[in-house]
Amino acid sequence: MAATLESSAMTTTGAVAAPPPPPITRVAPALIRDDRLEPIRAKVDRGERLAIDDGDLLFTTPDLWSVLEMGDAVRRRLHGDSAYYNINRHLNYSNVCALSCKFCDFYAKAGQAKAYTRDMEYVRGEVRKAVEGGATEIHSVGGLHPTLPFSYYTDLVSTIRDEARSLGSGLNVKAFTAVEIVHLARIAKQYKGASLPGPEGKTARRAGIRWVLERLKEAGLGSLPGGGAEVFDDRVHDEAYKGKIRSDVWLDVHEVAHEIGLNTNATILYGHIEQRRERLVHMDMLRRAQDRALGRMGYQGEARQRGSETARQGEEREVDAPAITLTRPGTPLPERIAFGADSTPSSLRRSVAPSLPPSTPGYFQTIIPLPFFPDGCELEHLPGPTGLENLRTMAIARLMLDNFPHVKAFWIMQTLAMAQLMLASGADDIDGTVVWYDITKVGGASTHQEVTVWSLQKAIREAGFEPIERDTLYRRVVRDGSRWSVQAEPSAR
């Protein structure tokens, strides 16, 4: 019998034919079941890390429902029925930028009619409005202004902090993308030697980044946003946003931020000239950086084999950090450890986060998948991603980024209605009230893009979840009218 089976697998050329893929069965006219997903589902159930090839199948399978279902299963394992929002206010300090990225309709050149740079009196006014509105966060980013001195940026941060404190508010200052941090190191003349090849250049680069971040932290910087990542691929970089920092530098900024105790976020801008596999490589590079961050917090993971799937572009492979997953059932989330609120049994805690004092290192809090909108930029001939592609990408981000505690459906760019669907497809956060957003204007929206707390709560409840107000660090917010405080222990899993 064995000989017969072996013979039947031979082709006419003598080569052994590959076994046929499992059949794709159509359960109902609108529901397709792909049995090839079952090994991935088993990994997801065990909380094991998915390979990039697994991600390829998640992106190409016609069984979209199963992909979304798996994303939802992981999201509920981590957060139950909780869905997060915050009261925040965006402050774009300037749209003047030395770069001209093809996908960007935000930037202006000095002297153009739409160009602006805010002074400190304007900033104080925005902070007063934020505090009056009960905001727990100011989110401030801008263009790479060619002439503003470094002191402008430390003044910006300290003005926000001090004005808020004078009004009795301890709101978090979340400011400056990694691209801006490198720009600040250059204008402060702290980036000398960064262009040298090899370890010497990297050491000089990281020293300049650290110098900037330490001074911004002293001025009141509380955390970093995740912008400027776009897609970690040299081809895409050179075609769509040449002149911006590359992936290794972006990751260096966030790693140094983590080392000095700042939490950060991460983004991916998809749906333009990148390929789906390039999105997966981007996610893999992020989760490797998070492995190192969680390792500094005391988490222990599984040793990784050398020479595995991806590496930072242009650098030696960094594969020594153990692979750490938070999606394994029972693993504590980093915010619960960071604030001393972990109630995990000591036997399990020793296996994932041994003998820690309240943690000081930072880490990536959330991944924010951002769809590309072509309106008004040099790439406006591209169609941008569809709604189904947005849902699929959100779910895959949840499945691939197994060591990120949160996944955000940023309603400004996803729309509030789509964010509701994403809450059942892997996302656990829809961001906040925003108020002013000058970077992306979906469907012809103005810079005044605001939703009320009531609208955010209603959207979350309609989607079948419990709305939880959080601060920047994902601590539960407790309110007494417009005044607020944070609850040390985040919501239980």
PyMOL commands that set and color helices and strands:
alter all, ss='L'
color gray80, all
select helices_A, chain A and resi 2-8+35-46+52-60+64-79+120-132+150-166+178-187+198-219+234-240+247-259+276-297+334-338+346-352+387-400+411-414+416-422+442-444+453-462
alter helices_A, ss='H'
color red, helices_A
select strands_A, chain A and resi 24-28+31-34+82-86+88-92+137-141+172-175+223-224+263-270+364-371+406-407+429-432+434-436+448-450+466-469+476-480+483-487
alter strands_A, ss='S'
color yellow, strands_A
deselect
rebuild
show_as cartoon
